[in-house]
Amino acid sequence: MDYNARIRESVDDLKQLEARQKLARNRDRIRFIRLLKDNTARSQKQAGLAIGLAQRRTQRLWQTYTQKGMTGLLAPTQPPAFAKLSAYQIAQLQAWLRLDQAQTLTHIQDYVQQRWAITYLISGLSKLCKRLQIKPKTARPVNRRQDLAGREAFKKTLLT
């Protein structure tokens, strides 16, 4: 395949663009294209090996470049993270959790969906709970041979 003809940017432009990148991921992607453009690497596999990428990853990069160009190649792959719940909603959620209404993340997911019509994945709720330092509360184990009457009598004598 003649990569030199299919890559629109010049080698000098690619070098300058590579030098301006702050993210190593973007520098590697531009270097991949530059290696193909200046015939340092004769194939996608060789260019990928030169910068430490697997062959399947290099195929995806080339496909992205041919479909979307350099801007598509450098675009962030994940949308920026943002909070779905406002501070007021988080306060309401924490108050609801203090009432011991939720046993699992699924219960919290259902509550948020019904209350505010906001959809969270279980993984997102897990991260939210970690961020808010919400931990599962489990009861302490109780000895099955415990003397309940003796315990109550002890409590009564302790209070007087």
C-alpha positions in Angstrom: 0.0 0.0 0.0 1.3 3.4 -0.8 0.9 5.3 2.5 2.9 8.3 1.1 0.0 9.2 -1.3 -2.8 8.5 1.2 -1.4 10.6 4.0 -2.3 14.2 3.3 0.1 16.0 5.8 3.8 16.4 4.9 6.6 14.8 7.0 7.6 18.2 8.3 4.1 19.1 9.4 3.8 15.8 11.2 7.1 16.4 13.0 5.9 19.8 14.1 2.5 18.5 15.2 4.2 15.7 17.1 6.5 18.1 18.9 3.5 20.2 20.0 1.5 17.4 21.6 1.3 17.2 25.4 -0.2 13.8 25.5 2.0 10.8 24.8 -0.9 9.0 23.3 -1.3 11.7 20.6 2.5 11.8 20.0 2.5 8.1 19.4 -0.4 8.3 17.0 1.3 11.1 15.0 4.6 9.2 15.0 2.7 6.2 13.7 1.4 8.2 10.7 4.8 9.9 10.2 6.6 6.5 10.1 4.2 5.4 7.4 4.6 8.7 5.5 8.4 8.8 5.3 8.7 5.1 4.5 10.6 4.3 7.7 8.1 1.6 8.2 6.8 -0.3 5.2 3.7 -1.6 6.9 1.3 -0.8 9.7 2.7 -3.7 11.7 6.3 -2.3 11.5 5.2 1.2 12.4 3.2 -0.2 15.4 6.2 -2.3 16.6 8.4 0.8 16.4 6.2 2.7 18.9 5.0 -0.3 20.9 1.5 -0.9 19.6 -0.1 -4.2 18.8 -1.1 -4.9 15.2 -4.8 -4.7 15.8 -4.4 -1.3 17.5 -2.4 0.0 14.5 -5.2 -1.2 12.1 -7.7 0.7 14.2 -5.5 3.8 14.1 -5.2 3.6 10.4 -8.9 3.1 9.9 -9.6 6.1 12.1 -7.1 8.2 10.2 -8.6 7.3 6.8 -12.1 8.0 7.9 -11.7 11.1 10.1 -8.3 12.5 9.3 -5.8 13.9 11.8 -8.5 15.6 13.9 -10.3 12.4 14.4 -7.1 10.6 15.3 -6.3 13.2 18.0 -9.8 13.6 19.3 -10.3 12.3 22.9 -11.7 8.7 22.9 -13.9 9.2 26.0 -16.3 12.0 26.6 -15.3 14.2 29.5 -16.5 13.0 32.8 -19.2 15.1 34.5 -21.4 14.7 37.6 -24.9 13.5 36.8 -26.2 14.4 40.3 -26.2 17.9 41.7 -25.0 18.6 45.2 -28.6 18.8 46.4 -29.4 15.4 44.9 -26.3 13.9 46.4 -27.4 15.2 49.9 -30.8 13.6 49.4 -29.2 10.3 48.3 -27.0 10.3 51.4 -30.0 11.0 53.6 -31.9 8.2 52.0 -28.9 5.9 52.5 -28.7 6.8 56.2 -32.2 5.3 56.6 -30.8 1.9 55.5 -33.1 1.7 52.5 -30.5 0.3 50.1 -29.0 -3.1 50.4 -27.2 -3.2 47.0 -26.0 -0.9 44.3 -29.0 -2.1 42.3 -31.3 -0.6 44.9 -29.4 2.7 44.7 -29.6 2.5 40.9 -33.4 2.0 41.0 -33.8 4.9 43.5 -31.8 7.4 41.4 -33.7 6.3 38.3 -37.2 6.6 39.8 -36.5 9.8 41.8 -34.6 11.9 39.3 -34.8 9.9 36.0 -31.0 9.7 35.9 -29.5 6.5 34.5 -26.3 5.2 36.2 -24.5 2.1 35.4 -23.6 -0.1 38.3 -19.9 0.7 37.7 -20.7 4.4 37.8 -22.6 4.1 41.0 -19.7 2.1 42.5 -17.3 5.0 41.7 -19.8 7.5 43.0 -20.1 5.6 46.3 -16.3 5.4 46.6 -16.0 9.2 45.9 -18.6 10.0 48.5 -17.1 7.4 50.9 -20.3 5.4 51.1 -19.5 2.0 52.4 -21.7 -1.1 52.8 -23.0 -1.6 56.3 -23.1 -5.2 57.5 -24.3 -6.4 60.8 -21.9 -8.0 63.2 -22.4 -11.7 63.6 -24.4 -12.9 66.6 -23.7 -16.1 68.4 -26.6 -18.5 68.0 -26.3 -19.7 71.6 -26.5 -16.3 73.0 -28.7 -15.8 76.1 -31.1 -13.1 75.1 -32.8 -12.9 78.6 -29.4 -12.6 80.3 -28.3 -9.9 77.9 -31.5 -7.8 78.6 -31.0 -8.4 82.4 -27.5 -7.2 82.2 -28.5 -4.1 80.3 -31.1 -3.2 82.9 -28.7 -3.6 85.8 -26.0 -1.6 83.9 -28.4 1.4 83.5 -29.4 1.6 87.2 
